[in-house]
Amino acid sequence: MNNFKYAEIKLNDIANGDGIGISFFVQGCHRRCPNCFNKNTWDFNGGKPFTEETMQTILNGINANGIQRHFSILGGEPLCPENRSDVAAVIRDVKQ
């Protein structure tokens, strides 16, 4: 995950899934959809570096205060070639 970047983490999000969840916004997208509401996530050079601290923030947030949260991955584009393997690693760690 040397160059993997993310735009934002919302730890108690109710807008991107059922109930309460963690929304993880990856950085970088080639699509440039005309009505995109996350244009700030398009640039692969923007955002913040994904670190072990970032992963720990997500893992700590999943069950914070005894509340089980779902996990949503948004973008940018999580499945573009530049993000795909890193997103897969995040999913694997969250599922454990």
All heavy atoms as an XYZ file, in Angstrom:
751
protein
N       0.833     -1.195      0.000
C       0.000      0.000      0.000
C       0.870      1.249      0.000
O       0.535      2.241      0.621
C      -0.926     -0.001      1.212
C      -1.976     -1.043      1.191
S      -3.243     -0.703      2.399
C      -3.938     -2.318      2.561
N       1.941      1.195     -0.715
C       2.885      2.305     -0.726
C       2.292      3.609     -1.218
O       2.537      4.655     -0.645
C       4.104      1.948     -1.569
C       4.945      0.881     -0.915
O       4.867      0.689      0.292
N       5.722      0.190     -1.704
N       1.527      3.567     -2.300
C       0.992      4.803     -2.877
C      -0.511      4.941     -2.723
O      -1.103      5.831     -3.302
C       1.366      4.874     -4.365
C       2.852      4.972     -4.558
O       3.523      5.709     -3.858
N       3.372      4.210     -5.504
N      -1.123      4.040     -1.976
C      -2.574      4.055     -1.806
C      -2.980      5.272     -0.985
O      -2.413      5.544      0.067
C      -3.024      2.765     -1.130
C      -4.509      2.598     -1.013
C      -5.349      2.837     -2.082
C      -5.061      2.169      0.171
C      -6.724      2.644     -1.977
C      -6.427      1.973      0.298
C      -7.260      2.214     -0.779
N      -3.974      5.998     -1.495
C      -4.439      7.202     -0.797
C      -5.952      7.152     -0.622
O      -6.656      6.498     -1.380
C      -4.041      8.440     -1.582
C      -2.546      8.636     -1.640
C      -2.219      9.981     -2.206
C      -0.715     10.203     -2.118
N      -0.362     11.548     -2.500
N      -6.397      7.859      0.376
C      -7.831      7.960      0.615
C      -8.198      9.423      0.788
O      -7.355     10.265      1.130
C      -8.254      7.137      1.841
C      -7.811      7.694      3.164
C      -8.705      8.405      3.960
C      -6.521      7.532      3.627
C      -8.315      8.926      5.190
C      -6.119      8.042      4.843
C      -7.017      8.743      5.620
O      -6.630      9.263      6.822
N      -9.461      9.729      0.535
C      -9.943     11.104      0.631
C     -10.522     11.409      2.010
O     -10.285     12.470      2.569
C     -10.992     11.377     -0.449
N     -11.270     10.437      2.553
C     -11.974     10.711      3.807
C     -12.458      9.407      4.422
O     -12.703      8.422      3.724
C     -13.173     11.619      3.518
C     -13.954     12.055      4.721
C     -15.076     13.032      4.379
O     -15.318     13.306      3.195
O     -15.717     13.495      5.330
N     -12.623      9.428      5.737
C     -13.276      8.344      6.462
C     -14.367      8.976      7.316
O     -14.092      9.888      8.097
C     -12.297      7.585      7.380
C     -11.176      6.957      6.571
C     -13.040      6.523      8.200
C     -10.077      6.353      7.421
N     -15.593      8.504      7.156
C     -16.699      8.942      8.007
C     -17.022      7.774      8.922
O     -17.488      6.729      8.473
C     -17.917      9.331      7.173
C     -17.679     10.561      6.325
C     -18.931     10.954      5.587
C     -18.686     12.210      4.770
N     -19.896     12.629      4.060
N     -16.787      7.940     10.206
C     -16.913      6.842     11.162
C     -18.347      6.540     11.583
O     -18.633      5.437     12.025
C     -16.056      7.122     12.393
C     -14.551      7.133     12.147
C     -13.802      7.573     13.395
C     -14.075      5.766     11.674
N     -19.235      7.487     11.486
C     -20.633      7.276     11.872
C     -21.541      7.833     10.785
O     -22.257      8.801     10.989
C     -20.932      7.945     13.214
C     -20.216      7.268     14.349
O     -20.489      6.110     14.636
N     -19.292      7.959     14.974
N     -21.521      7.195      9.635
C     -22.231      7.688      8.465
C     -23.595      7.011      8.356
O     -23.698      5.790      8.463
C     -21.397      7.394      7.218
C     -21.886      8.126      5.988
O     -22.857      8.892      6.086
O     -21.288      7.915      4.918
N     -24.630      7.803      8.129
C     -25.970      7.247      7.933
C     -26.467      7.494      6.509
O     -27.580      7.112      6.171
C     -26.981      7.803      8.960
C     -27.072      9.323      8.872
C     -26.623      7.357     10.363
C     -28.202      9.936      9.682
N     -25.644      8.114      5.672
C     -26.064      8.469      4.316
C     -25.658      7.442      3.257
O     -26.203      7.450      2.172
C     -25.487      9.835      3.943
N     -24.713      6.569      3.553
C     -24.171      5.675      2.528
C     -24.344      4.207      2.892
O     -23.392      3.438      2.909
C     -22.696      5.998      2.290
C     -22.507      7.349      1.647
O     -22.955      7.570      0.542
N     -21.874      8.264      2.357
N     -25.562      3.807      3.163
C     -25.872      2.429      3.514
C     -26.980      2.400      4.542
O     -27.414      3.433      5.041
N     -27.433      1.197      4.861
C     -28.491      1.038      5.863
C     -27.907      1.148      7.262
O     -26.867      0.555      7.554
C     -29.168     -0.319      5.711
C     -29.946     -0.435      4.413
O     -30.393      0.605      3.894
O     -30.109     -1.570      3.924
N     -28.577      1.863      8.121
C     -28.128      1.998      9.503
C     -26.889      2.868      9.614
O     -26.674      3.787      8.831
N     -26.073      2.548     10.591
C     -24.847      3.309     10.848
C     -23.675      2.557     10.243
O     -23.548      1.345     10.409
C     -24.618      3.497     12.357
C     -25.796      4.251     12.988
C     -23.319      4.251     12.617
C     -25.745      4.312     14.494
N     -22.821      3.278      9.570
C     -21.675      2.626      8.955
C     -20.446      3.497      8.934
O     -20.483      4.673      9.286
N     -19.370      2.887      8.516
C     -18.132      3.606      8.238
C     -18.052      3.739      6.725
O     -18.162      2.745      6.001
C     -16.906      2.850      8.767
C     -16.955      2.794     10.284
C     -15.614      3.496      8.276
C     -15.820      2.000     10.898
N     -17.883      4.951      6.246
C     -17.714      5.186      4.820
C     -16.264      5.567      4.570
O     -15.739      6.504      5.167
C     -18.647      6.288      4.332
O     -19.976      5.838      4.371
N     -15.644      4.810      3.676
C     -14.240      4.991      3.329
C     -14.169      5.439      1.872
O     -14.591      4.714      0.973
C     -13.501      3.668      3.541
C     -12.069      3.686      3.126
C     -11.162      4.499      3.773
C     -11.623      2.879      2.086
C      -9.828      4.510      3.395
C     -10.295      2.871      1.702
C      -9.396      3.709      2.354
N     -13.700      6.644      1.650
C     -13.614      7.225      0.316
C     -12.183      7.115     -0.196
O     -11.275      7.740      0.358
C     -14.024      8.702      0.349
C     -15.462      8.923      0.701
C     -15.877      8.918      2.027
C     -16.418      9.124     -0.284
C     -17.204      9.124      2.364
C     -17.744      9.329      0.036
C     -18.137      9.327      1.364
N     -11.991      6.308     -1.248
C     -10.658      6.176     -1.827
C     -10.367      7.376     -2.717
O     -11.276      8.094     -3.140
C     -10.493      4.862     -2.629
C     -10.739      3.663     -1.741
C     -11.384      4.835     -3.836
N      -9.105      7.580     -2.992
C      -8.660      8.697     -3.815
C      -8.270      8.175     -5.196
O      -7.542      7.193     -5.304
C      -7.459      9.374     -3.155
C      -7.016     10.653     -3.822
C      -7.984     11.794     -3.619
O      -8.614     11.921     -2.564
N      -8.129     12.634     -4.622
N      -8.746      8.825     -6.229
C      -8.355      8.516     -7.593
C      -9.467      7.936     -8.429
O     -10.119      6.971     -8.028
N      -9.701      8.551     -9.600
C     -10.722      8.073    -10.518
C     -10.425      8.603    -11.924
O     -10.152      9.793    -12.090
C     -12.100      8.532    -10.080
S     -13.419      7.940    -11.157
N     -10.507      7.703    -12.901
C     -10.321      8.087    -14.302
C     -11.637      8.426    -14.994
O     -11.632      9.025    -16.058
C      -9.668      6.946    -15.086
C      -8.302      6.605    -14.623
N      -7.237      7.468    -14.749
C      -7.807      5.496    -14.024
C      -6.146      6.900    -14.257
N      -6.472      5.698    -13.801
N     -12.762      8.050    -14.421
C     -14.051      8.145    -15.116
C     -14.527      9.569    -15.366
O     -15.117      9.864    -16.387
C     -15.116      7.374    -14.351
C     -14.835      5.895    -14.301
C     -15.984      5.170    -13.611
N     -15.691      3.774    -13.447
C     -15.901      2.856    -14.381
N     -16.400      3.204    -15.541
N     -15.610      1.598    -14.156
N     -14.376     10.433    -14.403
C     -14.787     11.841    -14.537
C     -16.267     11.980    -14.926
O     -16.618     12.678    -15.875
C     -13.923     12.591    -15.560
C     -12.421     12.486    -15.369
C     -11.991     13.250    -14.127
N     -10.574     13.539    -14.102
C      -9.659     12.823    -13.448
N     -10.021     11.736    -12.792
N      -8.401     13.181    -13.429
N     -17.127     11.300    -14.211
C     -18.561     11.349    -14.499
C     -19.068     12.791    -14.401
O     -18.715     13.513    -13.456
C     -19.334     10.456    -13.536
S     -18.893      8.708    -13.681
N     -19.925     13.224    -15.334
C     -20.370     14.623    -15.377
C     -21.053     15.112    -14.101
O     -20.875     16.250    -13.710
C     -21.348     14.663    -16.546
C     -21.045     13.468    -17.365
C     -20.449     12.443    -16.437
N     -21.835     14.271    -13.430
C     -22.569     14.713    -12.236
C     -21.964     14.177    -10.946
O     -22.657     14.068     -9.937
C     -24.035     14.311    -12.347
C     -24.732     15.036    -13.468
O     -24.539     16.236    -13.637
N     -25.504     14.320    -14.254
N     -20.709     13.862    -10.973
C     -20.040     13.318     -9.789
C     -20.124     14.310     -8.625
O     -19.886     15.504     -8.786
C     -18.573     13.027    -10.116
S     -17.622     12.407     -8.708
N     -20.445     13.796     -7.444
C     -20.495     14.654     -6.263
C     -19.199     14.579     -5.456
O     -19.087     15.195     -4.402
C     -21.720     14.346     -5.380
C     -21.708     12.972     -4.766
C     -21.159     12.776     -3.514
C     -22.264     11.889     -5.423
C     -21.144     11.517     -2.930
C     -22.262     10.640     -4.858
C     -21.692     10.449     -3.607
N     -18.219     13.826     -5.955
C     -16.935     13.696     -5.261
C     -15.769     14.046     -6.176
O     -14.772     13.338     -6.239
C     -16.742     12.254     -4.759
C     -17.531     11.973     -3.514
O     -17.799     12.877     -2.737
N     -17.900     10.737     -3.317
N     -15.868     15.135     -6.899
C     -14.804     15.520     -7.832
C     -13.459     15.698     -7.128
O     -12.414     15.530     -7.745
C     -15.185     16.792     -8.586
C     -16.311     16.559     -9.559
C     -16.679     17.817    -10.308
C     -17.832     17.506    -11.244
N     -18.272     18.673    -11.989
N     -13.490     16.005     -5.861
C     -12.248     16.155     -5.098
C     -11.500     14.832     -4.953
O     -10.334     14.821     -4.570
C     -12.527     16.756     -3.719
C     -13.426     15.865     -2.875
O     -14.467     15.409     -3.340
N     -13.046     15.630     -1.651
N     -12.126     13.712     -5.292
C     -11.467     12.409     -5.178
C     -10.865     11.932     -6.499
O     -10.288     10.854     -6.552
C     -12.459     11.332     -4.680
O     -13.479     11.135     -5.669
C     -13.068     11.710     -3.350
N     -10.980     12.698     -7.568
C     -10.498     12.271     -8.876
C      -8.980     12.176     -8.968
O      -8.443     11.268     -9.592
C     -10.983     13.209     -9.962
C     -12.447     13.116    -10.262
C     -13.372     12.280     -9.701
C     -13.156     13.924    -11.191
N     -14.616     12.510    -10.235
C     -14.515     13.517    -11.147
C     -12.797     14.951    -12.043
C     -15.489     14.101    -11.948
C     -13.765     15.532    -12.840
C     -15.105     15.106    -12.792
N      -8.285     13.116     -8.401
C      -6.830     13.211     -8.552
C      -6.122     12.133     -7.730
O      -6.240     12.088     -6.504
C      -6.352     14.598     -8.102
C      -4.881     14.833     -8.303
O      -4.167     13.936     -8.793
O      -4.428     15.942     -7.961
N      -5.368     11.268     -8.401
C      -4.639     10.208     -7.709
C      -3.537     10.756     -6.803
O      -3.080     10.072     -5.904
C      -4.040      9.220     -8.721
C      -5.044      8.290     -9.306
C      -5.728      8.639    -10.463
C      -5.331      7.079     -8.708
C      -6.677      7.782    -11.018
C      -6.276      6.214     -9.245
C      -6.943      6.576    -10.407
N      -3.119     11.981     -7.034
C      -2.079     12.595     -6.198
C      -2.646     13.333     -4.996
O      -1.899     13.802     -4.147
C      -1.226     13.558     -7.035
C      -0.470     12.820     -8.111
O       0.142     11.797     -7.847
N      -0.536     13.320     -9.331
N      -3.969     13.465     -4.928
C      -4.597     14.148     -3.798
C      -4.782     13.204     -2.624
O      -4.241     12.094     -2.594
N      -5.555     13.633     -1.675
C      -5.885     12.783     -0.542
C      -4.770     12.634      0.472
O      -3.812     13.397      0.487
N      -4.922     11.616      1.310
C      -3.979     11.339      2.400
C      -3.412      9.936      2.228
O      -4.122      9.040      1.766
C      -4.713     11.414      3.747
C      -5.447     12.710      3.974
C      -6.392     12.587      5.154
C      -7.619     13.423      4.839
N      -8.726     13.209      5.689
N      -2.187      9.726      2.633
C      -1.613      8.379      2.532
C      -2.343      7.398      3.451
O      -2.665      7.727      4.591
C      -0.169      8.552      2.988
C       0.087     10.010      3.009
C      -1.238     10.702      3.126
N      -2.602      6.204      2.943
C      -3.189      5.150      3.753
C      -2.064      4.482      4.538
O      -1.108      3.982      3.961
C      -3.886      4.118      2.859
C      -4.696      3.124      3.624
C      -6.026      3.359      3.885
C      -4.129      1.958      4.097
C      -6.781      2.445      4.595
C      -4.866      1.032      4.811
C      -6.204      1.282      5.067
N      -2.191      4.484      5.861
C      -1.150      3.947      6.740
C      -1.739      2.876      7.655
O      -2.953      2.633      7.653
C      -0.554      5.061      7.610
O      -1.594      5.555      8.490
C      -0.003      6.218      6.771
N      -0.885      2.271      8.454
C      -1.372      1.325      9.473
C      -2.306      2.033     10.445
O      -3.271      1.437     10.918
C      -0.193      0.696     10.219
C       0.537     -0.345      9.418
C      -0.345     -1.535      9.057
O      -1.166     -1.979      9.887
O      -0.216     -2.019      7.921
N      -2.028      3.294     10.753
C      -2.918      4.082     11.626
C      -4.307      4.222     11.001
O      -5.318      4.160     11.695
C      -2.338      5.474     11.885
C      -1.358      5.542     13.008
C      -0.933      6.988     13.276
O      -1.546      7.943     12.751
O       0.035      7.146     14.033
N      -4.340      4.433      9.674
C      -5.619      4.540      8.972
C      -6.411      3.248      9.127
O      -7.599      3.264      9.454
C      -5.390      4.834      7.481
O      -4.493      5.929      7.330
C      -6.696      5.147      6.782
N      -5.728      2.119      8.915
C      -6.395      0.824      9.043
C      -6.887      0.616     10.468
O      -8.003      0.139     10.685
C      -5.435     -0.299      8.632
C      -6.086     -1.654      8.516
S      -7.199     -1.751      7.101
C      -8.710     -2.215      7.894
N      -6.102      1.002     11.431
C      -6.495      0.847     12.833
C      -7.708      1.715     13.162
O      -8.589      1.299     13.917
C      -5.318      1.173     13.754
C      -5.448      0.583     15.122
C      -5.652     -0.929     15.091
O      -4.879     -1.666     14.496
N      -6.694     -1.406     15.734
N      -7.778      2.909     12.583
C      -8.943      3.774     12.778
C     -10.208      3.080     12.290
O     -11.244      3.095     12.957
C      -8.749      5.116     12.030
O      -7.634      5.802     12.600
C      -9.990      5.982     12.098
N     -10.118      2.456     11.115
C     -11.270      1.730     10.564
C     -11.640      0.560     11.459
O     -12.805      0.385     11.829
C     -10.974      1.256      9.130
C     -10.849      2.455      8.190
C     -12.051      0.289      8.644
C     -10.294      2.126      6.815
N     -10.652     -0.253     11.833
C     -10.925     -1.436     12.660
C     -11.497     -1.051     14.021
O     -12.411     -1.709     14.522
C      -9.652     -2.265     12.822
C      -9.122     -2.910     11.545
C      -7.792     -3.606     11.822
C     -10.141     -3.862     10.949
N     -10.977     -0.002     14.629
C     -11.505      0.455     15.920
C     -12.923      0.993     15.785
O     -13.719      0.900     16.717
C     -10.603      1.527     16.523
C      -9.277      0.986     16.993
O      -9.102     -0.209     17.180
N      -8.313      1.876     17.152
N     -13.243      1.565     14.636
C     -14.554      2.162     14.429
C     -15.662      1.173     14.156
O     -16.834      1.460     14.397
N     -15.320     -0.010     13.654
C     -16.344     -0.987     13.261
C     -17.283     -1.333     14.424
O     -18.482     -1.446     14.240
C     -15.688     -2.273     12.695
C     -15.041     -1.978     11.345
C     -16.678     -3.424     12.581
C     -16.001     -1.714     10.204
N     -16.760     -1.496     15.617
C     -17.574     -1.851     16.786
C     -17.500     -0.816     17.903
O     -17.774     -1.134     19.052
C     -17.136     -3.209     17.338
C     -17.448     -4.329     16.393
O     -18.564     -4.464     15.938
N     -16.436     -5.123     16.083
N     -17.143      0.403     17.583
C     -16.981      1.436     18.613
C     -18.264      1.614     19.419
O     -19.372      1.580     18.874
C     -16.575      2.760     17.972
N     -18.101      1.760     20.705
C     -19.211      1.981     21.639
C     -20.259      0.868     21.578
O     -21.436      1.095     21.828
C     -19.867      3.340     21.386
C     -18.897      4.473     21.551
O     -18.123      4.514     22.511
N     -18.886      5.395     20.604
N     -19.828     -0.337     21.224
C     -20.727     -1.481     21.196
C     -21.724     -1.488     20.048
O     -22.687     -2.242     20.070
N     -21.493     -0.647     19.056
C     -22.405     -0.574     17.905
C     -21.716     -1.181     16.692
O     -20.658     -0.726     16.269
C     -22.793      0.895     17.603
C     -23.511      1.505     18.799
C     -23.636      0.979     16.335
C     -23.706      2.998     18.710
N     -22.313     -2.243     16.135
C     -21.787     -2.876     14.926
C     -22.129     -2.008     13.718
O     -23.288     -1.670     13.502
C     -22.411     -4.266     14.745
C     -21.987     -4.965     13.476
C     -20.525     -5.375     13.478
O     -20.020     -5.837     14.489
N     -19.853     -5.190     12.366
N     -21.117     -1.602     12.956
C     -21.311     -0.760     11.786
C     -21.038     -1.549     10.514
O     -20.191     -2.425     10.498
C     -20.358      0.438     11.840
C     -20.705      1.428     12.928
C     -19.509      2.332     13.239
N     -19.824      3.295     14.269
C     -19.870      3.018     15.563
N     -19.610      1.810     16.004
N     -20.168      3.954     16.441
N     -21.741     -1.194      9.446
C     -21.387     -1.739      8.135
C     -20.208     -0.931      7.599
O     -19.851      0.109      8.150
C     -22.590     -1.724      7.183
C     -23.049     -0.359      6.800
N     -24.029      0.311      7.489
C     -22.647      0.467      5.803
C     -24.216      1.495      6.921
N     -23.393      1.613      5.909
N     -19.619     -1.395      6.517
C     -18.443     -0.745      5.937
C     -18.702     -0.506      4.456
O     -18.949     -1.450      3.705
C     -17.209     -1.632      6.133
C     -15.928     -1.027      5.659
C     -15.448      0.141      6.222
C     -15.186     -1.631      4.668
C     -14.256      0.697      5.799
C     -13.983     -1.093      4.239
C     -13.524      0.077      4.810
N     -18.695      0.759      4.055
C     -18.916      1.135      2.660
C     -17.635      1.713      2.087
O     -16.959      2.509      2.735
C     -20.019      2.195      2.545
O     -21.243      1.704      3.022
N     -17.323      1.300      0.867
C     -16.153      1.830      0.174
C     -16.651      2.618     -1.022
O     -17.352      2.085     -1.885
C     -15.206      0.703     -0.275
C     -14.771     -0.114      0.941
C     -13.997      1.288     -1.001
C     -13.948     -1.329      0.602
N     -16.304      3.885     -1.043
C     -16.758      4.793     -2.082
C     -15.533      5.448     -2.725
O     -14.409      5.120     -2.421
C     -17.700      5.837     -1.472
C     -18.887      5.235     -0.728
C     -18.766      5.498      0.745
C     -20.169      5.750     -1.262
N     -15.781      6.418     -3.565
C     -14.630      6.997     -4.254
C     -14.796      8.452     -4.540
O     -15.706      9.083     -4.059
N     -13.825      8.664     -5.352
C     -12.939      8.022     -6.304
C     -13.554      6.749     -6.888
O     -14.740      6.543     -6.883
N     -12.672      5.927     -7.407
C     -13.084      4.653     -7.980
C     -12.330      3.509     -7.305
O     -11.164      3.272     -7.598
C     -12.823      4.641     -9.487
C     -13.152      3.335    -10.161
C     -14.546      2.822     -9.838
O     -15.527      3.469    -10.233
O     -14.645      1.767     -9.182
N     -13.004      2.805     -6.384
C     -12.347      1.725     -5.654
C     -11.828      0.597     -6.544
O     -10.838     -0.045     -6.208
C     -13.441      1.196     -4.723
C     -14.419      2.305     -4.599
C     -14.362      3.042     -5.906
N     -12.468      0.363     -7.680
C     -12.104     -0.788     -8.506
C     -11.203     -0.448     -9.690
O     -10.926     -1.317    -10.514
C     -13.364     -1.499     -8.992
C     -14.237     -2.056     -7.871
C     -15.481     -2.717     -8.440
C     -13.458     -3.033     -7.006
N     -10.733      0.784     -9.784
C      -9.787      1.095    -10.862
C      -8.487      0.335    -10.591
O      -8.202     -0.022     -9.444
C      -9.554      2.593    -10.981
S      -8.602      3.315     -9.652
N      -7.705      0.050    -11.616
C      -6.491     -0.753    -11.431
C      -5.547     -0.231    -10.346
O      -4.943     -1.008     -9.615
C      -5.824     -0.713    -12.806
C      -6.942     -0.487    -13.753
C      -7.929      0.384    -13.015
N      -5.443      1.074    -10.218
C      -4.526      1.652     -9.227
C      -4.974      1.408     -7.791
O      -4.163      1.449     -6.870
C      -4.376      3.176     -9.446
C      -3.725      3.537    -10.745
C      -4.710      3.668    -11.914
O      -5.864      3.199    -11.824
O      -4.300      4.256    -12.930
N      -6.264      1.202     -7.566
C      -6.803      1.042     -6.208
C      -7.204     -0.391     -5.865
O      -7.309     -0.746     -4.697
C      -8.026      1.949     -6.012
C      -7.668      3.406     -5.962
O      -6.552      3.769     -5.610
N      -8.594      4.264     -6.326
N      -7.439     -1.194     -6.870
C      -8.077     -2.510     -6.691
C      -7.398     -3.405     -5.651
O      -8.047     -3.907     -4.738
C      -8.152     -3.225     -8.030
C      -8.991     -4.466     -8.005
C      -9.112     -5.103     -9.379
N      -9.566     -4.129    -10.354
C      -9.120     -4.074    -11.605
N      -8.233     -4.921    -12.032
N      -9.582     -3.165    -12.432
N      -6.103     -3.621     -5.758
C      -5.459     -4.562     -4.833
C      -5.412     -4.010     -3.409
O      -5.545     -4.761     -2.448
C      -4.055     -4.940     -5.317
O      -3.223     -3.812     -5.331
N      -5.239     -2.696     -3.276
C      -5.225     -2.103     -1.939
C      -6.603     -2.146     -1.300
O      -6.732     -2.421     -0.108
C      -4.703     -0.666     -2.004
C      -3.245     -0.594     -2.417
O      -2.446     -1.439     -1.928
O      -2.881      0.263     -3.221
N      -7.632     -1.895     -2.081
C      -8.998     -1.990     -1.559
C      -9.290     -3.421     -1.140
O      -9.902     -3.657     -0.081
C     -10.015     -1.474     -2.601
C     -11.439     -1.857     -2.217
C      -9.893      0.039     -2.760
N      -8.836     -4.390     -1.922
C      -9.026     -5.802     -1.561
C      -8.355     -6.109     -0.225
O      -8.921     -6.840      0.610
C      -8.489     -6.714     -2.660
N      -7.188     -5.554      0.012
C      -6.478     -5.778      1.282
C      -7.245     -5.150      2.447
O      -7.340     -5.740      3.524
C      -5.066     -5.203      1.210
N      -7.819     -3.977      2.239
C      -8.624     -3.326      3.291
C      -9.842     -4.197      3.598
O     -10.153     -4.443      4.768
C      -9.051     -1.906      2.874
C     -10.065     -1.336      3.856
C      -7.839     -0.990      2.766
N     -10.527     -4.682      2.581
C     -11.691     -5.542      2.788
C     -11.306     -6.786      3.561
O     -11.987     -7.182      4.509
C     -12.345     -5.912      1.440
C     -12.960     -4.678      0.803
C     -13.391     -7.012      1.626
C     -13.387     -4.874     -0.640
N     -10.214     -7.405      3.177
C      -9.750     -8.619      3.861
C      -9.494     -8.336      5.345
O      -9.916     -9.094      6.206
C      -8.470     -9.121      3.193
C      -7.959    -10.436      3.718
C      -6.725    -10.938      2.967
N      -5.689     -9.930      2.831
C      -5.324     -9.360      1.676
N      -5.897     -9.713      0.546
N      -4.376     -8.445      1.646
N      -8.864     -7.217      5.654
C      -8.571     -6.891      7.056
C      -9.838     -6.577      7.840
O      -9.958     -6.946      9.009
C      -7.600     -5.714      7.139
C      -6.189     -6.081      6.730
O      -5.905     -7.288      6.526
O      -5.370     -5.156      6.565
N     -10.793     -5.909      7.217
C     -12.049     -5.571      7.905
C     -12.854     -6.833      8.190
O     -13.471     -6.960      9.236
C     -12.864     -4.555      7.088
C     -14.295     -4.426      7.617
C     -12.180     -3.194      7.094
N     -12.821     -7.800      7.273
C     -13.586     -9.032      7.443
C     -13.039     -9.933      8.543
O     -13.760    -10.761      9.077
C     -13.626     -9.809      6.123
C     -14.585     -9.209      5.119
C     -14.595    -10.003      3.835
C     -15.250    -11.335      4.068
N     -15.438    -12.104      2.834
N     -11.783     -9.804      8.885
C     -11.177    -10.692      9.895
C     -11.664    -10.390     11.242
O     -11.990     -9.869     11.979
C      -9.658    -10.587      9.863
C      -9.097    -11.189      8.615
C      -7.565    -11.122      8.575
O      -6.921    -10.609      9.486
N      -7.007    -11.631      7.527
